């Protein structure tokens, strides 16, 4: 009966997820035409990665009528990505500058990279977007539209995966699009957005300065959640833009993907343990299959499996439409993806250590003293 109850609850989750994704899909795209605030895009770079040039160039090649700058931040001159950064500066000399160095004493290496002297943002709005994020030329117009109201202190974007040709990378993209993104939209059905997504964190510079500047985000490895929490604490709202960015999924081996997803999972568990503990309900398909196999109750198990499978397929196609996924559908990977996600969830409950860019962190210390 426990397996049956979990599968039924999972079916309810899938129904809600489909409704929320469909609602997002139907929202109109908004682009600013009159309110054009100045922007500073901060790009943390650490090492040469696939698609780095294309992703950085996309942030610089904007169709935007207002002032904007792009600050490429590297830890040191010897970084293998420096040649790419200099190439970008050569192409956009009036828009791009490079800042080299790090800020000691900041736990989060990304924030230590961004908050150093020489990287100070000059725009009214500050965007922090990882180096593996790709956008089109209307990115800044879309984010400007989010700040049309003074009550908005920050804005963020959903994202789709850009996998390499390997099967593992496609599985990673599916987790982003069909696992994580629907869970964000379902969470928003329960209340206002109180966190940002690392793919794009845009914040008014006045608000950022009011919460203590970039160093205030460096006390945890979850800088996106910290920014959202601090902005919300100042009675400012966080807008979820209809604009969707793209993130590279570089993993080509199951071990690399497992390590990356386990870091995500354990970080989320540390941030919201109660909610995360029940997130296994997202994976109705594995539980429906297990119930059918264990119970042998074909009269109940087969119809339940049919309903769950239909809902899961609908989520697959709805998320592809909502996030503008252009690659071929991987329907046959759905059971593999969901069983893998369930395994990551289970293992994430037993341990707090994660690896991020070669460094080891304890997710039990992700919350700072103000949390």
C-alpha positions as CSV (number, residue, x, y, z in Angstrom):
1,X,0.0,0.0,0.0
2,X,2.9,2.3,0.6
3,X,4.2,2.0,-2.9
4,X,0.6,2.6,-4.2
5,X,0.2,5.7,-2.1
6,X,3.5,7.1,-3.3
7,X,2.7,6.4,-7.0
8,X,-0.7,8.1,-6.6
9,X,0.9,11.1,-4.9
10,X,3.4,11.2,-7.6
11,X,0.6,11.2,-10.2
12,X,-0.9,14.2,-8.5
13,X,2.5,16.0,-8.6
14,X,2.8,15.3,-12.3
15,X,-0.7,16.8,-12.9
16,X,0.3,19.9,-11.0
17,X,3.6,20.1,-12.8
18,X,1.9,19.9,-16.1
19,X,-0.5,22.7,-15.2
20,X,2.3,24.9,-14.0
21,X,4.5,24.3,-17.0
22,X,1.6,25.0,-19.3
23,X,0.8,28.2,-17.5
24,X,4.4,29.3,-18.0
25,X,4.3,28.4,-21.6
26,X,1.2,30.6,-22.2
27,X,2.7,33.6,-20.6
28,X,3.6,36.3,-23.1
29,X,7.2,37.3,-23.7
30,X,7.9,40.8,-22.6
31,X,10.7,43.1,-23.9
32,X,11.4,46.6,-22.8
33,X,11.3,49.4,-25.3
34,X,11.2,52.6,-23.2
35,X,12.6,51.7,-19.8
36,X,16.2,50.8,-20.6
37,X,18.3,50.8,-17.4
38,X,22.1,50.4,-17.6
39,X,23.4,46.9,-17.0
40,X,26.6,45.3,-15.7
41,X,26.9,41.6,-16.6
42,X,29.5,39.9,-14.4
43,X,30.9,36.6,-15.8
44,X,32.8,34.3,-13.4
45,X,35.3,32.3,-15.4
46,X,37.4,29.4,-14.1
47,X,39.1,27.3,-16.8
48,X,38.6,26.6,-20.5
49,X,35.3,24.9,-21.1
50,X,33.4,23.8,-24.2
51,X,31.4,26.6,-25.8
52,X,33.1,29.3,-23.7
53,X,33.7,31.7,-26.6
54,X,30.2,31.3,-28.0
55,X,28.5,31.8,-24.6
56,X,30.6,34.8,-23.6
57,X,30.1,36.4,-27.0
58,X,26.3,35.9,-26.8
59,X,26.3,38.1,-23.6
60,X,28.2,40.9,-25.4
61,X,26.3,40.8,-28.7
62,X,23.1,42.4,-27.4
63,X,20.5,44.4,-29.3
64,X,20.0,46.9,-26.5
65,X,19.5,50.7,-26.7
66,X,20.8,51.4,-23.2
67,X,24.3,51.2,-21.7
68,X,25.6,47.8,-20.8
69,X,29.0,46.4,-19.9
70,X,30.4,42.9,-19.6
71,X,33.0,42.1,-16.9
72,X,35.0,38.9,-17.5
73,X,36.3,37.8,-14.1
74,X,39.2,35.3,-13.8
75,X,41.2,34.2,-10.8
76,X,44.6,34.6,-12.4
77,X,46.4,35.5,-15.6
78,X,47.5,31.9,-16.1
79,X,43.9,30.7,-16.5
80,X,43.6,28.7,-19.8
81,X,40.4,30.8,-20.6
82,X,42.4,34.1,-20.7
83,X,43.0,33.8,-24.4
84,X,39.2,33.5,-25.0
85,X,38.6,36.5,-22.7
86,X,41.1,38.6,-24.7
87,X,39.5,37.6,-27.9
88,X,36.1,38.8,-26.7
89,X,37.6,42.1,-25.6
90,X,39.2,42.5,-29.0
91,X,35.8,42.1,-30.6
92,X,33.9,44.3,-28.2
93,X,36.4,46.8,-26.8
94,X,33.9,49.4,-25.8
95,X,31.7,46.9,-23.9
96,X,34.0,44.3,-22.3
97,X,36.7,44.5,-19.7
98,X,38.7,41.9,-17.8
99,X,39.2,41.7,-14.1
100,X,41.9,39.4,-12.7
101,X,42.4,38.3,-9.1
102,X,40.4,36.9,-6.2
103,X,39.1,38.2,-2.8
104,X,40.6,36.3,0.2
105,X,38.3,35.2,3.0
106,X,35.2,34.5,0.8
107,X,34.1,30.9,1.0
108,X,32.3,30.8,-2.3
109,X,34.9,30.8,-5.1
110,X,32.6,32.3,-7.7
111,X,31.8,35.3,-5.5
112,X,35.4,35.6,-4.5
113,X,36.1,35.9,-8.3
114,X,33.4,38.6,-8.8
115,X,33.8,40.8,-5.8
116,X,37.5,41.8,-6.3
117,X,38.8,45.2,-7.0
118,X,38.6,46.1,-10.7
119,X,35.3,44.2,-11.2
120,X,33.0,46.8,-9.7
121,X,29.8,47.1,-11.7
122,X,28.8,50.5,-13.1
123,X,25.3,49.7,-14.2
124,X,22.0,50.3,-12.4
125,X,21.3,46.6,-12.7
126,X,23.8,43.9,-12.0
127,X,23.6,40.5,-13.7
128,X,25.5,37.5,-12.4
129,X,25.4,34.8,-15.1
130,X,27.7,31.8,-15.2
131,X,30.2,31.4,-18.1
132,X,28.3,28.4,-19.5
133,X,25.1,30.4,-20.1
134,X,24.1,31.3,-23.7
135,X,21.5,33.9,-24.6
136,X,20.2,35.6,-27.7
137,X,20.3,39.3,-28.6
138,X,17.1,40.2,-26.7
139,X,18.4,39.0,-23.3
140,X,18.8,42.5,-21.8
141,X,15.5,43.7,-23.2
142,X,13.8,40.9,-21.5
143,X,15.5,41.5,-18.2
144,X,14.8,45.3,-18.4
145,X,11.1,44.4,-18.7
146,X,11.3,42.6,-15.4
147,X,12.4,45.8,-13.6
148,X,9.6,48.0,-14.9
149,X,8.2,48.2,-11.3
150,X,10.1,49.6,-8.4
151,X,8.8,46.8,-6.2
152,X,11.0,44.3,-8.1
153,X,14.4,44.0,-6.5
154,X,15.7,41.1,-8.5
155,X,14.9,38.9,-11.5
156,X,15.9,35.5,-12.6
157,X,15.4,33.1,-15.5
158,X,14.6,29.5,-16.1
159,X,17.0,27.6,-18.3
160,X,17.2,24.6,-20.7
161,X,20.1,22.3,-21.3
162,X,22.5,22.4,-24.2
163,X,24.0,18.8,-24.2
164,X,26.9,17.5,-26.1
165,X,26.2,14.5,-28.4
166,X,26.7,11.9,-25.6
167,X,23.9,10.0,-24.0
168,X,25.0,11.0,-20.5
169,X,24.9,14.7,-21.4
170,X,21.4,14.3,-22.8
171,X,20.3,12.7,-19.5
172,X,21.7,15.7,-17.7
173,X,19.8,18.1,-19.9
174,X,16.6,16.1,-19.2
175,X,17.0,16.4,-15.5
176,X,17.3,20.2,-15.8
177,X,14.3,20.5,-18.1
178,X,11.9,17.8,-16.8
179,X,13.0,17.5,-13.2
180,X,14.3,20.7,-11.8
181,X,12.4,23.4,-13.8
182,X,8.9,21.9,-13.2
183,X,9.8,21.6,-9.4
184,X,10.6,25.4,-9.4
185,X,7.3,26.2,-11.1
186,X,5.3,24.0,-8.7
187,X,7.1,25.7,-5.7
188,X,5.9,29.0,-7.1
189,X,2.3,27.8,-6.9
190,X,2.8,27.7,-3.1
191,X,4.1,31.3,-2.6
192,X,6.2,34.1,-3.9
193,X,9.6,33.5,-5.3
194,X,12.3,33.8,-2.6
195,X,15.3,32.5,-4.4
196,X,17.2,33.2,-7.7
197,X,18.6,30.7,-10.2
198,X,22.3,30.8,-10.9
199,X,21.8,30.8,-14.7
200,X,20.9,34.4,-14.4
201,X,20.7,36.5,-11.2
202,X,19.8,40.2,-12.0
203,X,19.5,42.6,-9.1
204,X,19.2,46.4,-8.7
205,X,22.7,47.7,-7.7
206,X,21.1,49.8,-5.0
207,X,19.5,46.7,-3.5
208,X,22.7,44.7,-3.8
209,X,24.6,47.4,-2.0
210,X,21.9,47.5,0.7
211,X,22.3,43.8,1.5
212,X,26.1,44.2,1.8
213,X,27.2,43.9,-1.8
214,X,28.6,40.8,-3.5
215,X,30.6,39.6,-0.4
216,X,27.3,39.0,1.4
217,X,26.6,36.2,-1.1
218,X,30.0,34.6,-0.5
219,X,29.3,33.0,2.9
220,X,27.6,30.0,1.3
221,X,28.0,27.9,-1.9
222,X,24.3,28.5,-2.7
223,X,24.8,32.2,-3.7
224,X,21.6,32.1,-5.8
225,X,19.4,31.2,-2.8
226,X,21.3,33.6,-0.6
227,X,20.6,36.5,-3.0
228,X,16.9,35.7,-3.2
229,X,16.6,35.4,0.6
230,X,18.3,38.7,1.2
231,X,16.3,40.6,-1.4
232,X,13.1,39.2,-0.1
233,X,14.1,40.2,3.4
234,X,14.2,43.8,2.2
235,X,10.5,43.5,1.1
236,X,11.5,43.5,-2.5
237,X,10.0,41.0,-5.0
238,X,11.8,38.6,-7.3
239,X,10.5,38.4,-10.8
240,X,10.6,35.2,-12.8
241,X,11.2,36.3,-16.4
242,X,9.5,34.5,-19.3
243,X,12.9,34.6,-21.0
244,X,14.7,31.3,-21.0
245,X,18.5,31.0,-21.1
246,X,20.6,28.0,-22.1
247,X,23.2,26.2,-20.1
248,X,25.9,23.9,-21.4
249,X,25.8,20.3,-20.1
250,X,29.4,19.2,-20.5
251,X,29.3,15.9,-18.7
252,X,30.2,12.9,-20.9
253,X,30.6,10.2,-18.3
254,X,28.1,8.9,-15.8
255,X,30.5,9.5,-13.0
256,X,30.8,13.2,-13.8
257,X,27.1,13.6,-14.1
258,X,26.5,11.7,-10.9
259,X,28.9,14.0,-9.0
260,X,27.3,17.2,-10.5
261,X,23.7,16.1,-9.7
262,X,24.7,14.9,-6.2
263,X,26.1,18.3,-5.5
264,X,22.9,19.9,-6.6
265,X,20.9,17.4,-4.6
266,X,22.8,17.8,-1.3
267,X,22.9,21.6,-1.6
268,X,19.1,21.6,-2.0
269,X,18.7,19.2,0.9
270,X,20.7,21.5,3.1
271,X,18.7,24.5,2.0
272,X,15.2,23.0,2.4
273,X,15.5,19.6,4.2
274,X,11.7,19.1,4.8
275,X,10.7,19.9,1.3
276,X,13.6,18.0,-0.3
277,X,12.9,14.9,1.8
278,X,9.6,14.5,0.0
279,X,10.9,15.3,-3.4
280,X,10.9,11.6,-4.3
281,X,7.2,12.1,-5.1
282,X,8.4,13.8,-8.3
283,X,9.3,10.3,-9.7
284,X,5.9,8.6,-10.0
285,X,6.9,6.5,-13.0
286,X,9.5,4.4,-11.1
287,X,7.1,3.9,-8.2
288,X,4.3,2.9,-10.5
289,X,6.5,0.3,-12.2
290,X,7.8,-1.0,-8.9
291,X,4.3,-1.3,-7.5
292,X,3.2,-3.2,-10.6
293,X,6.1,-5.6,-10.3
294,X,5.9,-6.1,-6.6
295,X,2.1,-6.3,-6.2
296,X,1.2,-8.2,-9.3
297,X,-2.1,-6.4,-9.2
298,X,-2.7,-5.9,-12.9
299,X,-6.2,-4.6,-12.4
300,X,-4.9,-1.6,-10.5
301,X,-1.3,-1.5,-11.4
302,X,-1.7,-1.3,-15.2
303,X,-4.2,1.6,-15.3
304,X,-2.1,3.4,-12.7
305,X,1.0,2.9,-14.8
306,X,-0.9,4.1,-17.9
307,X,-2.0,7.3,-16.3
308,X,1.4,8.0,-14.8
309,X,3.1,7.3,-18.1
310,X,0.7,9.6,-20.0
311,X,1.3,12.4,-17.5
312,X,5.1,11.9,-17.7
313,X,5.1,12.0,-21.5
314,X,2.9,15.2,-21.4
315,X,5.5,16.8,-19.1
316,X,8.3,15.8,-21.4
317,X,6.7,17.6,-24.4
318,X,5.3,20.6,-22.4
319,X,8.7,21.4,-20.9
320,X,10.3,21.2,-24.4
321,X,7.8,23.7,-25.7
322,X,7.9,26.0,-22.6
323,X,11.8,26.1,-22.6
324,X,12.1,26.2,-26.4
325,X,14.1,22.9,-26.6
326,X,15.0,22.4,-30.2
327,X,16.9,19.0,-30.1
328,X,15.2,15.7,-30.9
329,X,13.0,14.2,-28.2
330,X,14.5,11.5,-26.0
331,X,11.3,9.7,-25.0
332,X,13.0,6.4,-24.6
333,X,15.3,7.9,-22.0
334,X,12.5,8.9,-19.6
335,X,12.5,5.7,-17.5
336,X,16.3,5.7,-17.2
337,X,16.3,9.4,-16.3
338,X,13.6,9.0,-13.6
339,X,15.3,6.0,-12.0
340,X,18.6,7.8,-12.0
341,X,17.0,10.8,-10.4
342,X,15.5,8.7,-7.7
343,X,18.9,7.1,-7.0
344,X,20.5,10.5,-6.7
345,X,17.8,11.6,-4.3
346,X,18.3,8.5,-2.1
347,X,22.1,8.7,-2.0
348,X,22.0,12.5,-1.3
349,X,20.3,11.8,2.0
350,X,23.5,10.1,3.4
351,X,26.3,12.6,3.4
352,X,27.0,16.3,3.1
353,X,30.2,16.4,1.2
354,X,30.2,17.7,-2.4
355,X,32.8,18.5,-5.0
356,X,32.7,21.8,-7.0
357,X,35.4,22.6,-9.5
358,X,37.9,20.3,-7.8
359,X,37.2,21.7,-4.3
360,X,35.3,19.8,-1.5
361,X,32.6,21.5,0.5
362,X,30.3,20.6,3.4
363,X,26.7,21.4,2.5
364,X,25.8,21.4,6.2
365,X,27.4,24.8,6.3
366,X,25.5,26.4,3.4
367,X,23.5,28.7,5.6
368,X,25.2,31.7,7.1
369,X,24.6,33.2,10.5
370,X,21.8,35.4,9.2
371,X,19.7,32.5,7.9
